[in-house]
Amino acid sequence: MQPETRRFLLSSAAVAALSAVSLFAQTFGEITGHISDASGAGVPAAKVLLTNLATNAVRTAVSTDSGDYTFPSVAPGSYNLKIEQPSFKAVTSHVQVQVQQTVRLGHEDLQ
């Protein structure tokens, strides 16, 4: 095989691989939220569980000092989101994630 042909094929394969990765990443969404108490103060160190209803796969996060949390790279689908903190009642909510959607939840979204 000619060196020029080999370089062209390797370059083409690299571009195709990078394009496939880029297209795959574009399908994911994100879930972010803020947890607050009755006074409106952020709730730190709350455990947040995200369960994919189709696969039962569970991801976990912990709220920041200001009560915020994020789940990046969430596949489109239906999820249950559960928030647990020892000094508060556990809260569960159903969340639907679409392609490239960022779902923002606040304490008013959780019932």
DSSP file (Angstrom, degrees, kcal/mol; ACC not computed):
  #  RESIDUE AA STRUCTURE BP1 BP2  ACC     N-H-->O    O-->H-N    N-H-->O    O-->H-N    TCO  KAPPA ALPHA  PHI   PSI    X-CA   Y-CA   Z-CA
    1    1 A M              0   0    0      0, 0.0     0, 0.0     0, 0.0     0, 0.0   0.000 360.0 360.0 360.0 136.9    0.0    0.0    0.0
    2    2 A Q     >  -     0   0    0      1,-0.1     4,-2.4     4,-0.0     5,-0.2  -0.370 360.0-124.4 -64.8 143.2    1.3    3.5   -0.9
    3    3 A P  H  > S+     0   0    0      0, 0.0     4,-2.4     0, 0.0     5,-0.2   0.864 112.2  53.0 -57.8 -36.9    2.3    5.7    2.1
    4    4 A E  H  > S+     0   0    0      2,-0.2     4,-2.2     1,-0.2     5,-0.1   0.902 110.0  47.3 -66.2 -40.0   -0.1    8.4    0.9
    5    5 A T  H  > S+     0   0    0      2,-0.2     4,-2.6     1,-0.2    -1,-0.2   0.904 111.3  51.1 -66.7 -42.0   -3.0    5.9    0.7
    6    6 A R  H  X S+     0   0    0     -4,-2.4     4,-2.5     2,-0.2    -2,-0.2   0.924 111.1  47.9 -62.4 -45.0   -2.2    4.6    4.2
    7    7 A R  H  X S+     0   0    0     -4,-2.4     4,-2.6     2,-0.2    -1,-0.2   0.898 111.7  50.7 -62.5 -40.4   -2.1    8.1    5.7
    8    8 A F  H  X S+     0   0    0     -4,-2.2     4,-2.6     2,-0.2    -2,-0.2   0.925 111.7  47.0 -63.8 -44.1   -5.4    9.0    4.0
    9    9 A L  H  X S+     0   0    0     -4,-2.6     4,-2.4     2,-0.2    -2,-0.2   0.906 113.5  48.0 -65.2 -41.9   -7.1    5.8    5.3
   10   10 A L  H  X S+     0   0    0     -4,-2.5     4,-2.2     2,-0.2    -2,-0.2   0.912 113.2  48.0 -65.1 -42.0   -5.7    6.4    8.9
   11   11 A S  H  X S+     0   0    0     -4,-2.6     4,-2.3     2,-0.2    -2,-0.2   0.917 112.3  49.2 -63.8 -42.7   -6.8   10.0    8.8
   12   12 A S  H  X S+     0   0    0     -4,-2.6     4,-2.3     1,-0.2    -2,-0.2   0.899 111.0  49.7 -64.0 -40.9  -10.3    9.1    7.5
   13   13 A A  H  X S+     0   0    0     -4,-2.4     4,-2.3     2,-0.2    -1,-0.2   0.895 110.5  50.3 -65.3 -39.8  -10.6    6.4   10.2
   14   14 A A  H  X S+     0   0    0     -4,-2.2     4,-2.3     2,-0.2    -2,-0.2   0.917 111.4  47.8 -65.5 -42.9   -9.6    8.9   12.9
   15   15 A V  H  X S+     0   0    0     -4,-2.3     4,-2.3     1,-0.2    -2,-0.2   0.912 112.2  49.8 -63.6 -42.8  -12.2   11.5   11.7
   16   16 A A  H  X S+     0   0    0     -4,-2.3     4,-2.1     2,-0.2    -2,-0.2   0.907 111.2  49.0 -63.1 -42.1  -14.9    8.8   11.6
   17   17 A A  H  X S+     0   0    0     -4,-2.3     4,-2.0     1,-0.2    -2,-0.2   0.922 112.1  47.6 -65.4 -44.0  -14.1    7.6   15.1
   18   18 A L  H  X S+     0   0    0     -4,-2.3     4,-2.3     1,-0.2    -1,-0.2   0.881 111.3  51.7 -65.0 -37.6  -14.1   11.2   16.5
   19   19 A S  H  X S+     0   0    0     -4,-2.3     4,-2.6     2,-0.2    -1,-0.2   0.900 108.5  51.0 -65.2 -40.7  -17.4   12.0   14.7
   20   20 A A  H  X S+     0   0    0     -4,-2.1     4,-2.2     2,-0.2    -2,-0.2   0.911 111.2  47.7 -64.2 -42.2  -19.1    8.8   16.2
   21   21 A V  H  X S+     0   0    0     -4,-2.0     4,-2.3     2,-0.2    -2,-0.2   0.920 112.5  50.0 -63.7 -43.5  -18.0    9.8   19.7
   22   22 A S  H  X S+     0   0    0     -4,-2.3     4,-1.2     1,-0.2    -2,-0.2   0.912 111.8  46.8 -62.7 -44.0  -19.2   13.3   19.2
   23   23 A L  H  < S+     0   0    0     -4,-2.6     4,-0.3     1,-0.2    -1,-0.2   0.885 111.4  52.0 -66.0 -38.6  -22.6   12.2   17.9
   24   24 A F  H >< S+     0   0    0     -4,-2.2     3,-1.4     1,-0.2     4,-0.3   0.914 108.1  51.2 -63.2 -43.2  -23.0    9.7   20.8
   25   25 A A  H >< S+     0   0    0     -4,-2.3     3,-1.0     1,-0.3    -1,-0.2   0.781  98.7  67.3 -66.0 -26.8  -22.3   12.3   23.4
   26   26 A Q  T 3< S+     0   0    0     -4,-1.2    -1,-0.3     1,-0.2    -2,-0.2   0.585  90.2  63.9 -72.2  -9.3  -24.9   14.6   21.9
   27   27 A T  T <  S+     0   0    0     -3,-1.4    73,-0.6    -4,-0.3    -1,-0.2   0.697  83.6  95.4 -86.6 -18.5  -27.7   12.3   22.9
   28   28 A F    <   -     0   0    0     -3,-1.0    47,-0.2    -4,-0.3    72,-0.2  -0.355  53.9-164.5 -76.7 151.8  -27.2   12.6   26.7
   29   29 A G  E     -A   74   0A   0     45,-3.5    45,-2.8    71,-0.2     2,-0.3  -0.399  11.7-128.0-113.8-163.9  -29.0   15.0   28.9
   30   30 A E  E     - b   0 102A   0     71,-2.5    73,-3.3    43,-0.2     2,-0.5  -0.995   4.0-150.2-150.9 147.0  -28.4   16.3   32.4
   31   31 A I  E     +Ab  71 103A   0     40,-2.2    40,-3.3    -2,-0.3     2,-0.3  -0.989  21.9 170.9-121.3 126.3  -30.2   16.6   35.7
   32   32 A T  E     +Ab  70 104A   0     71,-3.0    73,-2.7    -2,-0.5     2,-0.3  -0.933   6.0 167.7-128.2 155.5  -29.4   19.4   38.1
   33   33 A G  E     -Ab  69 105A   0     36,-2.2    36,-2.0    -2,-0.3     2,-0.4  -0.987  29.3-134.0-160.5 170.3  -31.2   20.4   41.2
   34   34 A H  E     -A   68   0A   0     71,-1.6     2,-0.5    -2,-0.3    73,-0.3  -0.999  16.5-156.7-133.2 129.1  -31.3   22.4   44.4
   35   35 A I        +     0   0    0     32,-3.0     8,-2.6    -2,-0.4     2,-0.3  -0.922  20.9 169.1-108.9 125.4  -32.4   21.0   47.8
   36   36 A S  B     -C   42   0B   0     -2,-0.5     6,-0.2     6,-0.3     2,-0.1  -0.938  27.5-124.8-134.2 158.4  -33.6   23.4   50.4
   37   37 A D    >   -     0   0    0      4,-2.5     3,-1.9    -2,-0.3    70,-0.1  -0.236  48.9 -80.8 -89.1-175.1  -35.4   23.2   53.7
   38   38 A A  T 3  S+     0   0    0      1,-0.3    -1,-0.0     2,-0.1    -2,-0.0   0.760 130.9  53.9 -61.4 -26.1  -38.6   25.0   54.7
   39   39 A S  T 3  S-     0   0    0      2,-0.1    -1,-0.3     3,-0.0     3,-0.1   0.552 119.5-108.7 -85.4  -6.7  -36.8   28.3   55.4
   40   40 A G  S <  S+     0   0    0     -3,-1.9     2,-0.2     1,-0.3    -2,-0.1   0.394  72.4 140.3  95.1  -3.0  -35.2   28.2   51.9
   41   41 A A        -     0   0    0      1,-0.1    -4,-2.5    -5,-0.1    -1,-0.3  -0.511  59.6-103.8 -74.8 141.5  -31.7   27.4   53.1
   42   42 A G  B     -C   36   0B   0     -6,-0.2    25,-0.3    -2,-0.2    -6,-0.3  -0.344  27.6-132.6 -64.0 144.3  -29.7   24.9   51.1
   43   43 A V    >   -     0   0    0     -8,-2.6     3,-0.6    23,-0.2    -8,-0.2  -0.881  23.9-155.7-102.7 108.4  -29.4   21.3   52.4
   44   44 A P  T 3   +     0   0    0      0, 0.0    20,-0.2     0, 0.0    21,-0.2  -0.433  66.9  17.9 -81.3 157.7  -25.8   20.1   52.3
   45   45 A A  T 3  S+     0   0    0     18,-1.7     2,-0.3     1,-0.2    19,-0.1   0.715  78.0 154.8  60.1  26.7  -24.7   16.4   52.2
   46   46 A A    <   -     0   0    0     -3,-0.6    17,-2.4    18,-0.2     2,-0.5  -0.675  44.4-123.9 -81.1 140.3  -28.0   15.0   51.1
   47   47 A K  E     -DE  62  84C   0     37,-2.8    37,-3.0    -2,-0.3     2,-0.5  -0.734  25.3-164.1 -86.1 128.8  -27.8   11.7   49.3
   48   48 A V  E     -DE  61  83C   0     13,-3.1    13,-2.1    -2,-0.5     2,-0.5  -0.967   2.4-166.9-118.2 122.4  -29.4   11.8   45.8
   49   49 A L  E     -DE  60  82C   0     33,-3.0    33,-2.7    -2,-0.5     2,-0.6  -0.935   3.5-165.1-112.7 129.5  -30.2    8.6   44.0
   50   50 A L  E     -DE  59  81C   0      9,-3.0     9,-2.5    -2,-0.5     2,-0.5  -0.959   8.5-169.1-115.0 115.1  -31.1    8.5   40.3
   51   51 A T  E     -DE  58  80C   0     29,-2.9    29,-2.2    -2,-0.6     2,-0.5  -0.919  18.4-138.4-111.3 122.4  -32.6    5.2   39.2
   52   52 A N  E  >  - E   0  79C   0      5,-2.7     4,-2.8    -2,-0.5     5,-0.3  -0.674  11.8-152.4 -75.1 120.0  -33.1    4.4   35.5
   53   53 A L  T  4 S+     0   0    0     25,-2.5    -1,-0.2    -2,-0.5    26,-0.1   0.747  91.1  51.7 -70.4 -23.1  -36.6    2.8   35.3
   54   54 A A  T  4 S+     0   0    0     24,-0.5    -1,-0.2     1,-0.1    25,-0.1   0.837 128.4  17.0 -79.8 -33.9  -35.7    0.8   32.2
   55   55 A T  T  4 S-     0   0    0     -3,-0.2    -2,-0.2     2,-0.1     3,-0.1   0.547  90.0-129.6-116.1 -11.5  -32.5   -0.8   33.5
   56   56 A N     <  +     0   0    0     -4,-2.8     2,-0.2     1,-0.3    -3,-0.1   0.605  53.8 154.6  63.8  13.8  -32.7   -0.3   37.3
   57   57 A A        -     0   0    0     -5,-0.3    -5,-2.7    -6,-0.0     2,-0.4  -0.528  30.5-151.1 -70.2 138.2  -29.2    1.2   37.1
   58   58 A V  E     -D   51   0C   0     -7,-0.2     2,-0.3    -2,-0.2    -7,-0.2  -0.942  14.6-173.3-118.6 132.4  -28.6    3.6   40.1
   59   59 A R  E     -D   50   0C   0     -9,-2.5    -9,-3.0    -2,-0.4     2,-0.3  -0.916  12.2-154.7-116.0 149.2  -26.3    6.6   40.2
   60   60 A T  E     +D   49   0C   0     -2,-0.3     2,-0.3   -11,-0.2   -11,-0.2  -0.916  15.1 172.4-126.2 152.9  -25.7    8.6   43.4
   61   61 A A  E     -D   48   0C   0    -13,-2.1   -13,-3.1    -2,-0.3     2,-0.4  -0.937  22.6-135.6-145.3 166.0  -24.6   12.1   44.1
   62   62 A V  E     -D   47   0C   0     -2,-0.3   -15,-0.2   -15,-0.2     8,-0.2  -0.994  28.8-113.4-126.9 134.1  -24.3   14.2   47.3
   63   63 A S        -     0   0    0    -17,-2.4   -18,-1.7    -2,-0.4     6,-0.2  -0.325  32.3-118.7 -67.2 148.7  -25.5   17.8   47.5
   64   64 A T    >   -     0   0    0      4,-2.8     3,-1.8   -20,-0.2   -18,-0.2  -0.096  38.7 -86.2 -75.0 179.2  -23.0   20.5   47.9
   65   65 A D  T 3  S+     0   0    0      1,-0.3    -1,-0.1   -21,-0.2    -2,-0.1   0.789 133.1  49.9 -58.6 -27.8  -22.8   22.9   50.9
   66   66 A S  T 3  S-     0   0    0    -23,-0.1    -1,-0.3     2,-0.1   -23,-0.2   0.445 123.5-104.6 -92.1  -0.1  -25.3   25.1   49.1
   67   67 A G  S <  S+     0   0    0     -3,-1.8   -32,-3.0   -25,-0.3     2,-0.2   0.584  74.9 135.8  92.0  11.0  -27.7   22.2   48.4
   68   68 A D  E     +A   34   0A   0    -34,-0.2    -4,-2.8   -26,-0.1     2,-0.3  -0.614  26.3 177.1 -94.0 152.8  -26.9   21.7   44.7
   69   69 A Y  E     -A   33   0A   0    -36,-2.0   -36,-2.2    -2,-0.2     2,-0.3  -0.976   8.6-161.7-147.4 158.9  -26.4   18.5   42.8
   70   70 A T  E     -A   32   0A   0     -2,-0.3   -38,-0.2   -38,-0.2    -8,-0.1  -0.997  12.9-166.0-145.5 138.4  -25.8   17.4   39.2
   71   71 A F  E     -A   31   0A   0    -40,-3.3   -40,-2.2    -2,-0.3     3,-0.3  -0.919  24.1-167.0-118.1 100.6  -26.0   14.2   37.2
   72   72 A P  E     +     0   0A   0      0, 0.0   -42,-0.2     0, 0.0   -43,-0.1  -0.407  62.7  26.5 -81.2 164.5  -24.1   14.8   33.9
   73   73 A S  E    S+     0   0A   0    -44,-0.2     2,-0.6     1,-0.2   -43,-0.2   0.914  74.9 173.3  52.8  55.9  -24.4   12.5   30.9
   74   74 A V  E     -A   29   0A   0    -45,-2.8   -45,-3.5    -3,-0.3    -1,-0.2  -0.842  29.8-127.6 -96.5 123.7  -27.8   11.1   31.6
   75   75 A A        -     0   0    0     -2,-0.6    22,-0.1   -47,-0.2   -47,-0.1  -0.386  37.6 -92.2 -65.9 145.1  -29.2    8.9   28.8
   76   76 A P  S    S+     0   0    0      0, 0.0     2,-0.3     0, 0.0    22,-0.2  -0.305  82.4  81.5 -56.6 141.0  -32.7    9.8   27.6
   77   77 A G  E    S- F   0  97C   0     20,-1.9    20,-2.9    -3,-0.1     2,-0.4  -0.962  78.9 -49.2 154.8-170.3  -35.4    8.0   29.5
   78   78 A S  E     + F   0  96C   0     -2,-0.3   -25,-2.5    18,-0.2   -24,-0.5  -0.819  51.8 177.5-102.9 138.6  -37.5    7.8   32.7
   79   79 A Y  E     -EF  52  95C   0     16,-2.9    16,-3.0    -2,-0.4     2,-0.5  -0.947  28.0-137.1-137.7 153.6  -36.0    8.0   36.1
   80   80 A N  E     -EF  51  94C   0    -29,-2.2   -29,-2.9    -2,-0.3     2,-0.5  -0.964  21.3-159.0-106.5 133.2  -36.9    8.1   39.8
   81   81 A L  E     -EF  50  93C   0     12,-3.2    12,-2.3    -2,-0.5     2,-0.4  -0.963   9.4-173.2-113.9 123.7  -35.0   10.6   41.8
   82   82 A K  E     -EF  49  92C   0    -33,-2.7   -33,-3.0    -2,-0.5     2,-0.5  -0.967   7.7-161.5-122.2 131.9  -34.8   10.1   45.6
   83   83 A I  E     -EF  48  91C   0      8,-3.1     8,-2.1    -2,-0.4     2,-0.4  -0.950  10.8-177.1-114.3 127.5  -33.3   12.5   48.1
   84   84 A E  E     +E   47   0C   0    -37,-3.0   -37,-2.8    -2,-0.5     5,-0.1  -0.979  13.0 159.3-126.0 134.8  -32.3   11.3   51.5
   85   85 A Q  E >   - F   0  88C   0      3,-0.5     3,-2.7    -2,-0.4   -39,-0.1  -0.916  41.0-128.1-151.5 126.3  -31.0   13.3   54.4
   86   86 A P  T 3  S+     0   0    0      0, 0.0     4,-0.1     0, 0.0    -1,-0.1   0.774 107.3  47.8 -50.7 -34.3  -31.2   12.0   58.0
   87   87 A S  T 3  S+     0   0    0      2,-0.1     2,-0.3    -3,-0.1    -3,-0.0   0.415 111.8  56.1 -90.7   5.3  -32.8   15.1   59.4
   88   88 A F  E <  S-F   85   0C   0     -3,-2.7    -3,-0.5   -51,-0.0     2,-0.2  -0.910  91.4 -95.4-132.2 159.7  -35.5   15.4   56.7
   89   89 A K  E     -     0   0C   0     -2,-0.3    -2,-0.1    -5,-0.1    -6,-0.1  -0.531  49.7-105.6 -70.3 137.1  -38.2   13.2   55.2
   90   90 A A  E     -     0   0C   0     -2,-0.2     2,-0.4    -6,-0.1    -6,-0.2  -0.371  36.7-155.3 -64.2 143.6  -37.1   11.3   52.1
   91   91 A V  E     -F   83   0C   0     -8,-2.1    -8,-3.1    -3,-0.1     2,-0.4  -0.975   9.2-168.5-126.6 136.1  -38.5   12.7   48.9
   92   92 A T  E     +F   82   0C   0     -2,-0.4    19,-0.5   -10,-0.2     2,-0.3  -0.966   7.4 176.1-126.3 142.8  -39.0   10.9   45.6
   93   93 A S  E     -F   81   0C   0    -12,-2.3   -12,-3.2    -2,-0.4     2,-0.4  -0.991  28.6-123.9-143.0 149.0  -39.9   12.3   42.2
   94   94 A H  E     -F   80   0C   0     -2,-0.3     2,-0.4   -14,-0.2   -14,-0.2  -0.798  30.7-170.1 -91.4 134.7  -40.3   11.0   38.6
   95   95 A V  E     -F   79   0C   0    -16,-3.0   -16,-2.9    -2,-0.4     2,-0.5  -0.991  12.6-158.4-130.2 133.9  -38.1   12.6   36.0
   96   96 A Q  E     -F   78   0C   0     -2,-0.4     2,-0.5   -18,-0.2   -18,-0.2  -0.957  11.1-161.4-110.6 126.6  -38.2   12.3   32.2
   97   97 A V  E     -F   77   0C   0    -20,-2.9   -20,-1.9    -2,-0.5     2,-0.2  -0.935   4.5-164.7-112.5 127.7  -35.0   13.2   30.3
   98   98 A Q    >   -     0   0    0     -2,-0.5     3,-1.8   -22,-0.2     2,-0.1  -0.539  43.6 -65.5 -99.7 170.3  -35.1   14.0   26.6
   99   99 A V  T 3  S-     0   0    0      1,-0.3   -71,-0.2    -2,-0.2   -72,-0.1  -0.365 119.0  -7.1 -58.1 129.5  -32.2   14.1   24.2
  100  100 A Q  T 3  S+     0   0    0    -73,-0.6     2,-0.4     1,-0.2    -1,-0.3   0.667 100.4 143.8  56.4  23.4  -29.8   17.0   25.1
  101  101 A Q    <   -     0   0    0     -3,-1.8   -71,-2.5   -74,-0.2     2,-0.6  -0.735  43.5-150.0 -94.2 138.5  -32.2   18.3   27.7
  102  102 A T  E     -b   30   0A   0     -2,-0.4     2,-0.6   -73,-0.2   -71,-0.2  -0.943  14.1-157.0-103.1 115.3  -31.1   19.8   31.0
  103  103 A V  E     -b   31   0A   0    -73,-3.3   -71,-3.0    -2,-0.6     2,-0.5  -0.829   6.1-162.5 -93.8 122.0  -33.7   19.1   33.6
  104  104 A R  E     -b   32   0A   0     -2,-0.6     2,-0.4   -73,-0.2   -71,-0.2  -0.923   8.1-171.9-109.4 124.0  -33.6   21.5   36.5
  105  105 A L  E     -b   33   0A   0    -73,-2.7   -71,-1.6    -2,-0.5     2,-0.3  -0.893   6.0-177.7-116.3 143.9  -35.3   20.6   39.7
  106  106 A G    >>  -     0   0    0     -2,-0.4     3,-2.1   -73,-0.2     4,-0.7  -0.777  49.7 -88.7-126.8 175.9  -36.0   22.6   42.8
  107  107 A H  G >4 S+     0   0    0      1,-0.3     3,-0.7   -73,-0.3   -72,-0.1   0.794 126.2  61.0 -58.9 -26.8  -37.6   21.8   46.1
  108  108 A E  G 34 S+     0   0    0      1,-0.2    -1,-0.3     3,-0.0    -3,-0.0   0.713  99.6  56.9 -72.7 -18.0  -41.0   22.7   44.6
  109  109 A D  G <4 S+     0   0    0     -3,-2.1     2,-0.5   -16,-0.0    -1,-0.2   0.646  94.6  77.8 -82.5 -16.1  -40.5   20.0   42.0
  110  110 A L    <<        0   0    0     -4,-0.7   -17,-0.1    -3,-0.7   -28,-0.0  -0.833 360.0 360.0-102.5 126.4  -40.1   17.3   44.7
  111  111 A Q              0   0    0    -19,-0.5    -1,-0.1    -2,-0.5   -18,-0.1   0.382 360.0 360.0-121.8 360.0  -43.2   16.0   46.4
